[in-house]
Amino acid sequence: MHIQVSGKQIDLSDALKHRVNTHLGNLAERYFDTGLQAQVTFGKARSFFTCDINVKAGRGLVLRGEGEAADANAAFDDAAEHIAKRLRRYHKRVTSHARSTTRQELPERARSYILQPIEEELETDTPPSAPLTADEETFATIIAEQPADIPVLSVGEAVMRLDLSGQNFLLFRNSASRHISLVYRRDDGNIGWLDTAPLDTPPA
């Protein structure tokens, strides 16, 4: 397992790096029989240490764990436990998915943009008398463009990936209807599914 350990404006001891590599290595051997990649990032917010773990378990399959505690070791333990809980819950499905990625359709390529708020530019470039449109009040300038994958998944697989990654939403192409769909976390704790297939198309 390839593990990269880094810190944001903090120094990490060799003992902590060794502990991270040993713990995640043992965890990977327990649940996977293929090589994994992991990025572990430590930081500090106020008086607490933070730890973010992102494990790439296959094409488009990312597991994420976050931890926060009074010291870096405890923050790592918290984040690693999140990873372990997700692996225990989805062990069979994750293993099956990781072994079958070569038989699945390749994801589509799309563009992902980061937009810059316009407020600072407007302070100097826009006359006070010029009214702002709704779009101008929010975003104006594209400051970054990155490639993004749109995987081909069933709704169940999409929900699994959303849960494993810890993200708020996932865009995918429905393998049954072939239309673009979106699963997302609702404020009430449930998972929402937005389907763009025509209304007369039966749900997948």
C-alpha positions in Angstrom: 0.0 0.0 0.0 1.4 3.4 -1.0 0.8 5.9 1.8 1.7 9.6 1.6 1.7 11.4 5.0 2.0 15.2 5.1 1.3 18.1 7.4 -0.1 21.6 6.8 2.1 24.0 8.6 3.0 21.5 11.2 6.0 19.1 11.7 5.3 15.4 11.9 7.5 13.1 13.9 8.9 9.9 12.3 7.1 7.9 15.0 3.7 9.3 13.9 4.5 8.6 10.2 5.5 5.0 11.1 2.3 4.5 13.1 0.2 5.8 10.3 1.9 3.5 7.7 1.7 0.5 9.9 -2.0 1.0 10.9 -3.3 1.7 7.4 -1.1 -1.1 6.0 -2.7 -3.6 8.3 -6.2 -2.3 7.6 -5.6 -2.6 3.8 -4.3 -6.2 4.1 -7.4 -7.2 6.2 -9.9 -6.0 3.6 -8.2 -5.8 0.2 -6.0 -8.1 -1.8 -5.0 -5.4 -4.3 -2.7 -2.4 -4.0 -4.2 0.8 -2.5 -3.1 4.4 -2.3 -3.7 6.7 0.6 -3.2 10.3 1.4 -3.1 11.3 5.0 -3.0 15.0 5.9 -2.5 16.5 9.3 -3.4 20.1 10.3 -4.3 22.2 13.2 -7.5 24.2 13.7 -7.6 26.4 16.9 -6.4 24.2 19.7 -7.2 20.9 17.9 -5.3 18.7 15.5 -7.1 17.4 12.4 -6.5 14.4 10.2 -8.0 13.7 6.8 -7.5 10.3 5.2 -8.4 9.6 1.6 -7.9 6.0 0.3 -8.2 5.2 -3.4 -9.6 1.7 -3.5 -10.2 1.5 -7.2 -11.2 3.6 -10.2 -13.5 6.3 -8.8 -13.8 4.5 -5.5 -12.5 6.7 -2.7 -12.9 6.2 1.1 -12.7 9.2 3.3 -12.2 9.6 7.0 -11.9 12.8 9.1 -10.7 13.1 12.7 -10.2 15.9 15.2 -8.6 15.6 18.7 -6.3 17.3 21.2 -3.2 15.6 19.7 -2.2 14.2 16.3 -2.3 10.6 17.3 -5.8 10.7 18.6 -6.9 12.7 15.5 -5.5 9.9 13.3 -7.2 7.2 15.4 -10.6 9.0 14.9 -10.1 9.3 11.2 -8.9 5.7 10.8 -11.9 4.4 12.8 -14.2 6.2 10.3 -12.4 4.3 7.5 -12.6 1.0 9.3 -16.3 1.4 10.0 -17.1 2.0 6.3 -14.9 -1.0 5.3 -16.6 -3.3 7.8 -20.1 -2.2 6.6 -19.4 -2.5 2.9 -16.7 -5.1 2.9 -18.3 -7.6 0.5 -19.6 -4.9 -1.9 -16.3 -3.0 -1.9 -14.3 -6.1 -2.5 -16.6 -7.1 -5.4 -16.5 -3.7 -6.9 -12.7 -3.4 -6.7 -12.3 -6.7 -8.4 -14.7 -5.9 -11.2 -13.6 -2.5 -12.3 -11.9 -3.8 -15.4 -15.3 -5.2 -16.6 -17.1 -2.0 -16.0 -17.6 0.8 -18.5 -15.0 3.6 -18.2 -16.2 6.8 -16.8 -16.9 9.8 -19.0 -14.7 12.8 -18.9 -16.1 16.2 -17.9 -14.8 19.6 -16.8 -14.9 20.9 -13.3 -14.5 24.6 -12.6 -13.7 26.8 -9.7 -15.3 30.2 -9.8 -14.0 33.3 -8.1 -16.4 35.7 -6.3 -16.7 39.0 -8.1 -17.0 41.4 -5.1 -13.3 42.4 -5.0 -13.2 43.2 -8.7 -16.4 45.2 -8.5 -15.0 47.5 -5.9 -12.6 49.0 -8.4 -13.8 48.1 -11.9 -17.6 48.7 -11.6 -19.1 52.2 -11.3 -21.3 52.6 -8.2 -24.3 53.5 -10.4 -24.1 50.2 -12.5 -26.6 47.7 -11.2 -25.4 44.1 -10.7 -27.2 41.1 -12.3 -28.0 38.1 -10.2 -25.0 36.1 -11.7 -22.6 39.0 -11.1 -23.5 39.2 -7.5 -22.3 35.7 -6.9 -19.5 34.6 -9.3 -17.7 36.0 -12.3 -14.3 34.7 -13.1 -13.2 31.1 -13.8 -9.9 30.7 -12.0 -9.3 26.9 -12.4 -10.4 24.1 -14.7 -9.8 20.5 -13.9 -10.8 17.2 -15.5 -13.5 15.2 -13.7 -14.9 11.7 -14.1 -18.6 10.8 -14.5 -18.8 7.1 -13.6 -21.4 4.7 -15.0 -23.1 3.2 -12.0 -26.3 1.7 -10.7 -28.2 3.8 -8.1 -27.1 1.4 -5.4 -23.4 1.7 -6.3 -23.7 5.4 -6.4 -25.1 5.6 -2.9 -22.4 3.2 -1.7 -19.7 5.5 -3.2 -21.3 8.6 -1.7 -21.3 7.0 1.7 -17.8 5.7 1.5 -16.4 9.0 0.3 -18.1 11.2 2.9 -19.0 13.7 0.2 -22.2 15.6 -0.1 -23.2 14.6 -3.6 -22.2 12.4 -6.5 -22.9 12.9 -10.2 -23.1 9.7 -12.3 -24.6 8.1 -15.5 -27.3 5.6 -14.6 -26.2 2.2 -16.0 -29.9 1.2 -16.5 -31.4 4.3 -18.0 -28.2 5.8 -19.5 -29.2 9.3 -18.2 -27.3 11.5 -15.9 -28.3 11.2 -12.2 -27.3 12.8 -8.9 -27.4 11.4 -5.4 -26.9 13.7 -2.5 -27.2 14.0 1.3 -30.4 15.6 2.5 -30.7 17.8 5.6 -32.9 15.2 7.2 -30.1 12.6 7.0 -31.6 10.6 4.1 -30.1 10.2 0.6 -31.8 12.1 -2.3 -31.8 10.9 -5.9 -32.2 13.3 -8.8 -33.0 11.5 -12.1 -32.9 13.3 -15.4 -34.6 10.5 -17.3 -38.0 11.3 -19.0 -41.0 11.1 -16.6 -42.4 8.1 -18.6 -39.2 6.1 -18.1 -39.6 3.6 -15.2 -37.0 4.0 -12.4 -33.9 1.9 -12.5 
